[in-house]
């Protein structure tokens, strides 16, 4: 039997509403806090989206636990392509010569997409591992699941897509714009993490720390072979 979650206090509830007719339903109250278990059932999805942008924990609980939304893999693909395109489109302003030849042509973009996916994968794996280590020192929430944490990280990480606005508006300072986006993304990740792991901002930051370090290391220092390097290797093998 599926269990739902009160968006106000976070406890599990058996029912969110009762339907009396095809057009009439009554949202039930939570027996723990006395508030409506999920007010967003009667709200338009646009309002839910606005509250997600405003970092409202009830909206995150509704999306992760009570909604019928299951297309997280689609969000992951959009995030992967969007972040890869942002880096690819701004590489001319990069001061890192090591990466200069890795963005040439379609093959360069494919390598960049693979590298971005590699970085995000390490981030998620490090967060999950760090969270599991946290439970050795503190009580593990009853409804915690690693799959819920992965979905929360995808939802929180989608704030990075705002970085594409800098390309549309052609900001002079891409670094300043992305620094603001990165800060907002951190707030989204902290909120999503705190909802799933039932922790405060401090505990959530500790849980995310390992993932942030892993992502920074992989995205900065670990690079897949560039297309030009692959061609050179093939030519050397043919000659030998």
C-alpha positions in Angstrom: 0.0 0.0 0.0 1.4 3.4 -1.0 2.1 5.8 1.8 1.9 9.6 1.3 3.6 12.4 3.2 2.2 15.4 5.0 3.7 18.4 3.3 3.8 20.4 6.5 5.3 18.2 9.1 6.7 15.4 6.9 5.0 12.4 8.6 3.6 9.6 6.6 -0.2 9.5 6.0 -2.4 6.8 4.4 -4.7 9.2 2.6 -4.5 12.7 1.2 -8.1 13.2 0.1 -11.4 11.5 -0.3 -13.4 11.7 -3.5 -17.2 11.9 -3.1 -17.9 12.3 -6.8 -16.0 12.8 -10.1 -15.9 16.6 -9.4 -15.9 16.7 -5.6 -13.1 15.8 -3.3 -12.1 16.7 0.2 -8.5 17.2 1.3 -7.9 15.4 4.6 -6.1 16.9 7.5 -2.9 15.4 9.0 -3.5 13.7 12.4 -0.1 14.8 13.6 -0.1 18.6 12.8 -3.8 19.2 12.1 -3.1 21.0 8.8 -4.2 19.9 5.4 -2.1 17.0 4.4 -1.4 18.3 0.9 -3.0 21.5 -0.2 -1.3 21.3 -3.6 -3.7 18.6 -4.7 -6.2 21.4 -5.5 -3.6 23.8 -6.9 -2.6 24.4 -10.5 0.9 22.9 -11.3 2.1 26.4 -12.1 1.6 27.4 -8.4 3.6 24.3 -7.3 6.4 25.3 -9.7 6.4 28.9 -8.3 6.7 27.5 -4.7 9.5 25.2 -5.8 11.4 28.3 -7.2 10.7 30.0 -3.9 12.3 27.1 -2.0 9.2 26.1 -0.1 9.7 22.7 1.6 6.0 21.7 1.3 6.2 22.0 -2.5 9.3 19.8 -2.5 7.5 17.2 -0.4 4.5 17.3 -2.7 6.6 16.7 -5.8 8.8 14.0 -4.3 6.3 12.0 -2.3 2.7 12.8 -3.3 2.6 13.7 -7.0 2.4 11.3 -9.9 5.4 12.8 -11.6 7.9 10.1 -12.6 9.9 11.6 -15.5 13.0 12.4 -13.4 15.1 10.8 -16.1 13.9 13.4 -18.6 14.9 16.1 -16.2 18.3 14.5 -15.9 18.7 14.5 -19.7 17.6 18.1 -19.9 20.0 19.1 -17.1 22.9 17.1 -18.7 22.4 18.7 -22.1 21.7 22.2 -20.8 24.8 22.3 -18.6 27.0 20.8 -21.3 25.7 23.4 -23.8 26.4 26.2 -21.4 30.0 25.1 -20.9 30.4 24.5 -24.7 29.0 28.0 -25.6 31.2 29.9 -23.1 34.4 28.0 -23.7 35.9 30.8 -25.7 36.1 32.9 -22.5 37.8 30.1 -20.6 41.4 30.7 -19.5 42.2 27.0 -19.3 44.3 26.0 -22.4 44.1 22.3 -21.4 40.4 22.3 -22.4 40.7 24.4 -25.5 40.8 21.6 -28.1 38.1 19.5 -26.5 35.2 21.6 -27.7 35.9 21.4 -31.4 32.9 20.2 -33.5 30.2 17.7 -32.8 32.6 15.1 -31.4 33.9 17.7 -28.9 30.4 18.4 -27.7 29.7 14.6 -27.3 32.9 14.3 -25.2 31.7 17.3 -23.1 28.3 15.7 -22.6 30.0 12.5 -21.4 32.2 14.4 -19.1 29.3 16.4 -17.6 27.4 13.1 -17.0 30.6 11.7 -15.4 30.8 14.7 -13.0 27.1 14.6 -12.1 27.3 10.8 -11.5 30.2 11.2 -9.2 28.4 14.0 -7.4 25.3 11.8 -6.8 27.4 8.8 -5.7 29.4 10.8 -3.3 26.3 12.4 -1.7 24.7 9.0 -1.2 27.9 7.6 0.3 28.3 10.6 2.6 24.7 10.3 3.6 25.1 6.6 4.5 28.1 7.5 6.6 26.0 10.1 8.4 23.5 7.5 9.5 26.3 5.7 11.3 26.4 8.8 13.7 22.8 9.8 13.7 19.3 8.2 13.5 18.3 7.1 10.0 14.8 8.5 9.0 12.3 5.7 8.6 11.1 6.7 5.1 14.6 7.6 3.7 15.5 5.9 0.5 18.5 6.4 -1.7 16.2 6.6 -4.8 14.3 9.6 -3.2 17.6 11.3 -2.6 18.7 10.9 -6.2 15.4 12.4 -7.4 15.8 15.3 -4.9 19.3 16.0 -6.3 17.9 16.0 -9.8 15.1 18.5 -8.9 17.5 20.7 -7.0 20.2 20.5 -9.6 17.8 21.7 -12.3 18.3 25.3 -11.0 21.5 25.2 -13.0 19.4 25.5 -16.2 19.0 29.2 -15.3 22.6 29.5 -16.5 21.3 29.3 -20.0 19.6 32.7 -19.5 23.0 34.2 -19.6 23.5 33.0 -23.1 20.2 34.3 -24.2 20.7 37.7 -22.6 24.4 37.8 -23.6 25.8 38.9 -20.3 29.1 40.6 -20.4 30.3 38.8 -17.2 29.4 35.1 -17.5 31.3 34.3 -14.4 29.4 36.7 -12.2 26.1 35.5 -13.6 26.9 31.8 -13.1 28.2 32.5 -9.6 24.7 33.7 -8.7 23.1 30.7 -10.4 25.5 28.4 -8.5 24.5 30.0 -5.2 20.8 29.6 -5.9 21.4 26.0 -7.0 23.1 25.3 -3.7 20.0 26.6 -1.9 17.8 24.3 -4.0 20.0 21.3 -3.3 20.0 22.1 0.5 16.2 22.4 0.5 15.7 19.1 -1.4 18.2 17.3 0.7 16.7 18.5 3.9 13.3 17.3 2.8 14.4 13.7 2.0 16.9 13.3 4.9 14.8 15.3 7.4 17.8 17.5 8.5 18.5 21.2 8.9 20.6 23.4 6.6 23.7 22.6 8.6 23.3 18.8 8.4 22.3 19.1 4.8 25.4 21.0 3.9 27.5 18.3 5.6 25.7 15.6 3.6 26.3 17.5 0.3 29.9 18.4 1.0 31.4 15.1 -0.3 29.4 15.4 -3.5 30.4 19.0 -4.1 34.1 18.1 -3.6 33.8 15.1 -5.9 32.0 17.1 -8.6 34.6 19.9 -8.4 37.5 17.5 -8.6 36.1 15.6 -11.6 34.9 18.6 -13.5 38.2 20.4 -13.0 40.9 17.8 -13.1 39.5 14.7 -14.8 39.0 14.9 -18.5 38.2 12.3 -21.1 40.5 12.1 -24.1 39.7 14.8 -26.7 38.7 13.9 -30.3 42.1 15.2 -31.6 43.9 13.0 -29.2 41.9 10.0 -30.4 42.7 10.7 -34.0 46.4 11.1 -33.2 46.4 7.7 -31.4 44.7 6.0 -34.3 47.1 7.5 -36.8 50.1 6.4 -34.7 48.7 2.9 -34.5 48.2 2.7 -38.3 51.8 3.9 -38.9 53.3 1.4 -36.5 
